[in-house]
Amino acid sequence: MFKLNKAQLRWLAMLTMVLDHFAEMFLKPGLEGSSEILTKLQLSQPFAEILCNVFISLGTFTGTVMIYFLIEGYFYTKNLKKYMLRLLLFGVISQGPFYLAFGVPALNILFTLAVCLGAIYVHYHVPDSGKKNLMILGLFAINCFTDWTIMAVPITLYLSEAFEPVEEKPGFKVKPDRLRLAFIKSFILMLIIHVISLGSFLKGVSTTCGFVLAAILITRFYDESKPKKSGTEEKGYIAPTLKKYFFYIFYPLHLVILSGVYKLLISS
């Protein structure tokens, strides 16, 4: 049966992220009044509208995959504190490019993932239900000021229910039935939020396409087994540090590049 590994899913997530951000930075302004950008891209308005809707709907693929991998990372990491600090550090580094690209007074997706990592920790380590709910509520409030706003923490908690901690490595088992239920609950939440915010059921459904694609690929085609290190990696022929930090570097870098390209097009 056809299978996708973590690296392949991550590459797909980065591709859909770039497409989503391209639509937000280039196509949306063109459709909302700055038509000169569409002219310079040699796109007609109807075609640009189709591309914009498709790319933005695919954008939910990225957040879904990143949250799923964040839960895996929680179990794989040897140092949770360093994992959190890494997310926060690159969140700070990425905030300038994020604001440059979108101009919105919100924190970028790396801060969102840091909040979600906190929610995962609380889910598994705080036994007192009252204290747990209070801490989750606080994380949810912080999430409201980040990218993916009110969806990220609930979706993280839904998906965490499918992960069962075990003593042997890698430290967890994924329950397929629970995972499917978690994706269904997450889909309903996302659909309700998008329908309310967009004021249209059809538009709300269309914006969940990326999420549905991610759910299908993860539940049906994802091979979650952790790849073994090859001899070349152990000897240092493949830079493990670059591999580890590639997404963190790629996120602000692609925003800077897209912003630069946009300014060049507008000024030419």
Secondary structure, 3 states (H helix, E strand, C coil): CCCECHHHHHHHHHHHHHHHHHHHHHHHHHHCCCHHHHHHHCCCHHHHHHHHHHHHHHHHHHHHHHHHHHHHHHHHCCCHHHHHHHHHHHHHHHHHHHHHHHCCCCECHHHHHHHHHHHHHHHHHCCCHHHHHHHHHHHHHHHCCECCHHHHHHHHHHHHCCEEECCCCCCEEECHHHHHHHHHHHHHHHHHHHHHHHCCHHHHHHCCHHHHHHHHHHHHHECCCCCCCCHHHHHCCCCHHHHHHHHHHHHHHHHHHHHHHHHHHHHC
